[in-house]
Amino acid sequence: MYKVITQKDEMGNIQSSLDYFLKFNLPKDANILDIGCNYGSLNYNLYKLGYRNIFGIEIDNKAISQGKIFYPEIAHNLYVQTSSNIPFEDNTFDVVLMFDVIEHIPSVEIFLKNQVHRVLKPKGTFIFQTPNKNINIPWEIINNKSFTKWKEYHCSLQTPISLKKMLVKSGFSNICIERGNILTHYNKNKVYKKIGLIGVFILHLFQRVPLIISSNLWGNAKK
């Protein structure tokens, strides 16, 4: 079994993102863009698995600088995104990834329509994961002990219904929204630190609940 490589302060769940990506059995020569790549850990894991045309963009200059140090083999494919525009030409990528990113982007529908859809090749695949608004808001209220703090960083939370509608309006088709694996070491450790063993038990329950109350929404769509 492949051992996922991450950094100790990694903000995203690289294991679940990689697991979901690999289920599509995409060709190793596919041109792939990871939006919001942070250090580039997912990119590096894909590189180690044989994907060579994998690019990452991130608005945090410090994260990209660190990523180039952590992963020198892919440093030339890690870029700072300096504006709301993706710095690549139209119809460049076979696959665009956005894991734990949709919820952070103001006016996300415009971004999906004018940028993500634009850089995908015809019949290209958009693969994503985002927290479920139905569950994330109560969790963040408890986590932050505040009714409003979550709005500062999760400005575009979606439900399964709103997410599908937004993708349709952004020009995507063949939309699939589903559950993914949340029983990873990252998630177990996260909930254990917050609420102890009961949190791990709840995590196991959420792995089986209907999509409408699933903690996260995974999905894919075609251009």
Wavefront OBJ file of the C-alpha trace (Angstrom):
o trace
v 0.000 0.000 0.000
v 1.295 3.447 -0.939
v 2.351 5.584 2.041
v 1.139 9.146 1.617
v 3.743 11.892 2.084
v 2.561 15.020 3.920
v 3.907 17.795 6.118
v 3.211 17.871 9.860
v 1.147 21.080 9.710
v -0.723 20.116 6.531
v -4.122 21.821 6.447
v -5.770 19.492 3.930
v -6.529 15.798 4.100
v -4.079 14.536 1.476
v -4.960 10.872 2.012
v -8.659 11.261 1.206
v -7.917 13.566 -1.742
v -5.474 11.054 -3.202
v -7.856 8.145 -2.617
v -10.636 9.934 -4.459
v -8.423 10.968 -7.365
v -7.061 7.462 -7.891
v -10.506 5.910 -8.290
v -10.772 7.568 -11.728
v -7.768 5.658 -13.134
v -6.664 8.669 -15.145
v -3.779 8.243 -17.605
v -0.329 9.076 -16.278
v 0.284 11.554 -19.094
v -2.803 13.661 -18.263
v -2.264 17.399 -17.807
v -3.476 18.117 -14.257
v -3.965 21.376 -12.361
v -4.405 21.405 -8.572
v -5.989 24.688 -7.453
v -5.190 25.668 -3.860
v -2.314 23.203 -3.644
v -0.790 24.659 -0.448
v 2.717 23.094 -0.255
v 2.038 20.821 -3.197
v 1.855 17.600 -1.174
v -0.926 16.099 -3.285
v 1.011 17.042 -6.413
v 4.122 15.360 -5.050
v 2.267 12.173 -4.183
v 0.856 12.054 -7.705
v 4.369 12.648 -9.055
v 5.670 9.706 -7.013
v 2.881 7.584 -8.502
v 4.000 8.399 -12.036
v 2.072 11.565 -12.958
v 4.505 14.010 -14.517
v 2.293 16.774 -15.944
v 0.926 17.940 -12.590
v 0.815 21.669 -11.814
v -0.196 23.432 -8.610
v -1.298 26.998 -7.891
v -1.747 28.643 -4.505
v -2.409 32.226 -3.346
v -0.113 31.844 -0.321
v 3.392 32.770 -1.474
v 4.944 31.392 1.721
v 3.302 27.982 1.200
v 4.644 27.775 -2.357
v 8.127 28.803 -1.210
v 8.050 26.077 1.435
v 6.660 23.572 -1.051
v 9.561 24.180 -3.427
v 11.909 23.300 -0.559
v 9.925 20.249 0.559
v 9.475 18.888 -2.965
v 12.336 20.044 -5.236
v 11.409 17.487 -7.911
v 8.191 19.396 -8.691
v 9.309 22.918 -7.720
v 9.156 24.090 -11.343
v 5.442 23.192 -11.467
v 4.342 25.079 -8.332
v 3.052 28.616 -8.910
v 1.784 31.536 -6.845
v -1.643 32.697 -8.039
v -1.473 36.488 -7.834
v -5.009 37.306 -9.008
v -8.426 35.713 -9.414
v -7.363 34.560 -12.875
v -5.783 31.143 -13.306
v -2.385 31.774 -14.983
v -2.840 29.274 -17.833
v -4.301 29.383 -21.314
v -7.762 28.166 -22.332
v -8.205 24.406 -22.878
v -4.896 23.493 -21.203
v -5.792 20.736 -18.733
v -7.358 17.299 -18.908
v -8.122 17.453 -15.178
v -8.620 20.257 -12.647
v -8.603 19.472 -8.920
v -10.056 21.557 -6.085
v -9.908 19.876 -2.697
v -10.997 21.976 0.318
v -10.968 25.122 -1.830
v -14.487 25.860 -3.113
v -15.675 26.975 0.322
v -12.940 29.644 0.571
v -13.564 31.503 -2.701
v -15.870 34.563 -2.757
v -18.130 34.567 -5.835
v -17.091 30.977 -6.414
v -19.653 30.426 -9.188
v -17.976 33.125 -11.301
v -14.566 31.545 -10.639
v -15.796 28.100 -11.700
v -17.414 29.435 -14.852
v -14.767 31.932 -15.975
v -11.611 30.162 -14.812
v -11.948 26.451 -14.027
v -14.222 25.745 -16.982
v -11.998 27.899 -19.208
v -8.702 26.070 -18.578
v -10.232 22.603 -18.938
v -10.015 20.923 -22.317
v -13.282 19.888 -23.972
v -14.580 16.799 -22.126
v -12.032 17.517 -19.387
v -12.747 16.380 -15.820
v -13.253 18.586 -12.765
v -12.665 16.718 -9.480
v -13.413 18.360 -6.140
v -14.199 18.055 -2.445
v -15.778 20.631 -0.142
v -17.409 20.604 3.310
v -21.176 20.103 3.442
v -22.837 23.338 4.586
v -25.514 21.373 6.444
v -22.891 19.915 8.787
v -19.955 22.297 8.594
v -21.715 25.333 10.048
v -22.792 23.542 13.282
v -19.300 22.016 13.570
v -17.554 25.375 13.129
v -19.888 27.060 15.632
v -18.949 24.439 18.215
v -15.286 24.448 17.226
v -14.895 28.244 17.394
v -17.496 28.921 20.099
v -18.864 31.604 17.780
v -21.927 31.867 15.542
v -20.185 34.020 12.936
v -16.427 33.290 12.808
v -16.869 30.533 10.184
v -17.968 33.189 7.671
v -14.451 34.635 7.689
v -12.928 31.583 5.975
v -15.886 29.495 4.705
v -17.652 32.152 2.654
v -18.960 29.786 -0.047
v -20.198 26.664 1.710
v -22.478 24.425 -0.343
v -25.132 21.768 0.189
v -25.419 18.843 -2.266
v -28.291 20.633 -4.020
v -26.676 24.085 -4.224
v -23.373 22.595 -5.371
v -24.988 20.756 -8.270
v -26.985 23.836 -9.309
v -23.843 25.960 -9.212
v -21.920 23.514 -11.397
v -24.737 23.440 -13.949
v -24.787 27.265 -14.086
v -21.003 27.220 -14.510
v -21.291 25.110 -17.656
v -20.483 21.631 -16.348
v -22.317 18.403 -17.178
v -22.337 14.747 -16.096
v -22.198 15.969 -12.513
v -21.739 13.428 -9.744
v -21.760 14.434 -6.065
v -21.072 11.668 -3.568
v -19.514 10.634 -0.307
v -15.813 9.863 0.027
v -13.604 8.267 2.634
v -13.458 10.325 5.834
v -11.975 7.565 8.013
v -8.391 8.703 7.563
v -5.701 9.233 10.183
v -5.914 13.002 9.586
v -9.644 13.181 10.333
v -9.506 10.796 13.287
v -6.705 12.787 14.858
v -8.526 16.071 14.194
v -11.779 15.072 15.904
v -9.968 13.247 18.718
v -8.102 16.431 19.624
v -11.370 18.389 19.693
v -13.820 16.046 21.452
v -11.993 12.820 22.284
v -13.034 9.245 21.486
v -16.666 10.248 21.015
v -15.497 12.261 18.012
v -13.936 9.190 16.391
v -17.177 7.281 16.994
v -19.191 10.079 15.379
v -16.778 10.073 12.433
v -17.550 6.394 11.827
v -21.270 7.199 11.896
v -20.869 10.009 9.379
v -19.137 7.640 6.967
v -22.515 5.913 6.504
v -25.084 8.693 6.689
v -27.074 9.952 3.655
v -25.321 12.491 1.444
v -27.526 15.352 2.638
v -25.906 15.130 6.089
v -22.512 13.792 5.078
v -19.654 15.871 6.486
v -18.014 16.409 3.096
v -19.063 16.392 -0.541
v -16.836 14.758 -3.140
v -17.625 14.979 -6.796
v -16.686 15.221 -10.414
v -18.070 16.837 -13.555
v -17.264 17.207 -17.235
v -16.725 20.296 -19.347
l 1 2 3 4 5 6 7 8 9 10 11 12 13 14 15 16 17 18 19 20 21 22 23 24 25 26 27 28 29 30 31 32 33 34 35 36 37 38 39 40 41 42 43 44 45 46 47 48 49 50 51 52 53 54 55 56 57 58 59 60 61 62 63 64 65 66 67 68 69 70 71 72 73 74 75 76 77 78 79 80 81 82 83 84 85 86 87 88 89 90 91 92 93 94 95 96 97 98 99 100 101 102 103 104 105 106 107 108 109 110 111 112 113 114 115 116 117 118 119 120 121 122 123 124 125 126 127 128 129 130 131 132 133 134 135 136 137 138 139 140 141 142 143 144 145 146 147 148 149 150 151 152 153 154 155 156 157 158 159 160 161 162 163 164 165 166 167 168 169 170 171 172 173 174 175 176 177 178 179 180 181 182 183 184 185 186 187 188 189 190 191 192 193 194 195 196 197 198 199 200 201 202 203 204 205 206 207 208 209 210 211 212 213 214 215 216 217 218 219 220 221 222 223
